[in-house]
Amino acid sequence: MDKAFEKQITDLEMQFWQAMKAKDAAAATRLTAETCILTGAQGASRIEGKMFAGMLAGATWQLHDFALKNVVVDKVSDDVAVVGYTAHEKLTVDGKPVEFDVADASTWVRRNGKWVCVLHTESILGDPYGRDRKKA
């Protein structure tokens, strides 16, 4: 793997996390494709790039800290890259502190010389069969 390419994609992912931490709508919009698919515990959705400003303004959470680990980057083509990693997040959600570990992945596409995220996924780590979430 080309280390410079790997660093470039990892840096883009870090910029996106920093934008979420700072609730920087301009940066989030700049880093996101006009249409981005998001998946996670909340399901799957298509988000328009300009929707980020409203989402960040009305957020009931605050990301305080994060750490990415075990980052892997795959160069699909000169203009498409996939990055996956685990992360530890420290947040306040609805006024209460929360910490958890996740596995995330993003697909970045270069359009008109600019890299944008077209897909982001997040899964809270735990038992892959959900047994750690089973009600007694």
N, C-alpha and C positions, 0 to 999 in steps of 0.2 A: 504494500500500500504506500502510496506517495504521502510522506509525512506532512508536507506543506498542505496538501489537499485535506488530509485528515484534520489538521489544525484549523483550517479555514471553516470547515463544517462544524467542528466542535465549538469554535468561537461564535458562530451564528447561533447555535443552540444556547450558549451561555448568555448571549445578548438578549435572547428571547426571555430566558429566566430572569435576567436583570430587569427587563421591561415589566414583567409581571410583579416583581418585588417592588419596583418603584411606581407601579400603576401608571406607567408611561404609555399612554394610548398612541402617541405619534410613533414611538419606536415599535410597538407591537404591530401597528398597522403597516409600517414600512417593511417589517419582516414577514408579513403574512400575505399569501396570495389573495387575489380578489375573492376567491372562494376557497375555504379551507375546511377539510373534514376533521372533526374532533370525535374521539371515542374514549370512553372511560366508564366508570361506575354509573354515570348518569345516562349512558346509552350512546347513540351516535347522532351527530348533527352536522349540518352544513352551516358554516359561519361566514358571513360576508366580511371582508377585511375591515370595512368601516364600522361594523357592529362592535368591534373591540372597545372603542371609546365608551360606548354606553355600558358594556359589560363591566369594564373596569370602574367606571364612575359609580355604578350601583352595586359593586361587589360587597358581600357581607364577610369577606375574609381579608386578611393581610398576611402576605408571605414575609416572614422575618429573615429566614435563612434557608439555604439549600446547599447540598453538596452532591455533585455528580460523581459516580464511580463506575468503573468497568465500562468505559465508553468504547463502543465499536462503531466504525464507520465503513460503509460499503459504497464504493464508487460504481454506480450502475452504468453511467455514461459520463461524458464530460459535463453534461448539464443536469444530471440527476444523482442525488446521493441520499442514502438512508443512514440514520444514526440511531443507535439504541444504547441504553444505559440504565443503571439503577440510580436512584436519588433518595436522599433523606431530606424531608421537608419539615420546617418548623413554622407553624402558622397560628394565627388567631382566627377562629371561625365563630361567627355569631357571639363574639365577646369571650370565647373560651380558648385556652391554649390547646393546640393539637400538634402531635408529631407522628409521622409515619414514614414508611419506606415504600417506594413505588418502582415499577419498571416502566420506562417511557421509550417511545420511538417517534421519530419525525422523518418525513420525506421532504427533501429540499430540491427545488427545481430552479435552474437558472433561466430567467426570461428576460430578454433584452439586456443581457449583461448583469442582471441583478438577481441574487438568490432570494427565493421566497419559500416559505413553508406551505405545503399543500395538504399535509396530513400530519396530525399529532395524536398519539394514543397515550393513555396513562392507565396502568393497572396497579391497584394497591396490592403489595406483596402479601402472601399468605398461602394457605393450603390451596393447591390448584383445583381441588374438588369442592372448595367452599366449606369443608368440615369445621373450620375454625369460626365460621359464621352461623352455624346451625343452631337454631333455637332449641333449648333443652325441653 
